[in-house]
Amino acid sequence: MHFVPTVVILGTGAFATTLGQALYRCAERPTKILIVGRTTARVAYAVRNITTAVDDSPAHIDGTVVDFGIDCDLCPIMNKHQPCLVVTCTSLHSPYEVNYTTNRWTSLLHTAGFGFTAPLQSVVAVRAAEAIKRTAGRQCMHLNACYPDLVNPLLRALDLPIACGLGNVGTLAAALARIYPTLGANKLAMAAHHRHLKNPPVGTADALVWLGDRLMPSITATLNQVRQWPRSRLNGLGATASGTFIARLLTGERLHENLPGPLGLHGGYPVLIDLDGCQPEVPSSHGLRAIDLQHRQHARCEGVEVKDRQIVFHGDTLSEMHQHGMLTDRARVPVHDWAKMAQQLLLLRETYRILPKSGRTTESEPTDEC
Ligand SMILES: NC(=O)c1ccc[n+]([C@@H]2O[C@H](COP(=O)([O-])OP(=O)(O)OC[C@H]3O[C@@H](n4cnc5c(N)ncnc54)[C@H](OP(=O)(O)O)[C@@H]3O)[C@@H](O)[C@H]2O)c1
């Protein structure tokens, strides 16, 4: 009897569903896909959405419910289903909240920047990695889509398993492949940070794109074109590219991809990946260290960096953390304090969601200057 791999997808939101659709559509071999969500209705809805319009997939899909709270224990799911891949696509922060509601919480997010959400984005990724470490170890690969440019370094600093992230640099590479269809996303090598999804402020380094070993000059104009696309379109592209990539990974192929947070590095890199592991693969003209320094600079501009097993806050993120009593006079906390910070953010969010927006901000996009 042939071994049938199991892929656990944590989440029932837009990213998880689109990724699941691509995986189900592109699966080349029998695969069990398990959708994990917080209610029976959301799981059933995601499963329906994933299977609609494809009747001949070799994949089999099922769902189960779990409480994705701060203390969630994913070991029972791991023990029961023994996946070879866990894909974290859900967190306690929805990126769409700022688009659909206006209250004190969303105006705080506009002021404090994306880094402010890092503890909330870490919750399920950390709990998934802990469950993998306790139950499966190296038998199971962990891919994280939730702010991987920052959460993956946190996982590494906590000594938890993480192969790489999904989306972000992969999303930009998939978008470039749309613009240059003869190239194909996996022929382009790209180093980019989550922050490059928006126009980088004047004077800061843009993403690097190579064709073979040749650095593509003047890529900024094309990337700026991509950055005008609605974020939901970009996220859809990234999630589809991720599902397609996972389907190929399961065939046992060794793949050249562009993925965020490989092995817990900040930012995204070209990588070589198969089911045994993932390695950054930087063209010889640029050292890994030089790119790491650049990515860390972007991380600081986004408000958070992981350094010396500490979470270090910067800029507006730091000021808002201070103002809201989440840090005393320090700018850093030990990485193990991530859950305490997530708990504080949940309490703050509960209070602020029912208050009107503060007068301090406009409805514009969060500023990204540093
Ligand atoms: N790497 C990338 O390129 C990329 C792109 C897009 C999104 N993301 C990340 O992926 C994650 C999900 O984003 P999405 O686009 O799928 O957003 P979404 O459609 O709004 O889905 C949010 C997901 O989080 C769950 N959730 C929301 N609030 C929660 C809470 N308080 N407790 C537990 N679960 C909660 C939702 O569960 P229900 O379904 O039960 O409501 C849903 O599964 C976010 O962390 C986001 O930053 C990454």
The ligand as an ORCA input file, in Angstrom:
! r2SCAN-3c Opt
* xyz 0 1
  N       1.987     35.722      3.912
  C       1.071     36.322      3.175
  O       1.296     36.667      1.996
  C      -0.297     36.574      3.748
  C      -1.328     37.079      2.967
  C      -2.585     37.258      3.546
  C      -2.768     36.967      4.885
  N      -1.721     36.509      5.619
  C      -1.867     36.193      7.046
  O      -2.674     35.032      7.168
  C      -3.503     35.149      8.324
  C      -4.964     34.997      7.901
  O      -5.265     36.009      6.955
  P      -6.476     35.907      5.925
  O      -6.092     36.703      4.742
  O      -6.887     34.504      5.719
  O      -7.568     36.718      6.728
  P      -9.123     36.416      6.956
  O      -9.762     35.991      5.704
  O      -9.683     37.600      7.654
  O      -9.087     35.160      7.948
  C      -8.669     35.295      9.267
  C      -8.440     33.913      9.866
  O      -8.086     34.086     11.240
  C      -9.119     33.529     12.070
  N      -9.324     34.438     13.205
  C      -9.663     35.735     13.147
  N      -9.775     36.236     14.401
  C      -9.483     35.231     15.250
  C      -9.438     35.123     16.666
  N      -9.681     36.164     17.459
  N      -9.138     33.941     17.205
  C      -8.860     32.883     16.431
  N      -8.901     32.921     15.068
  C      -9.206     34.084     14.493
  C     -10.341     33.409     11.192
  O     -11.177     32.392     11.679
  P     -12.723     32.274     11.188
  O     -12.658     31.758      9.781
  O     -13.281     31.298     12.153
  O     -13.312     33.647     11.288
  C      -9.690     33.055      9.848
  O      -9.272     31.692      9.822
  C      -3.178     36.521      8.953
  O      -2.241     36.337      9.972
  C      -2.571     37.293      7.810
  O      -1.679     38.308      8.224
  C      -0.514     36.290      5.062
*
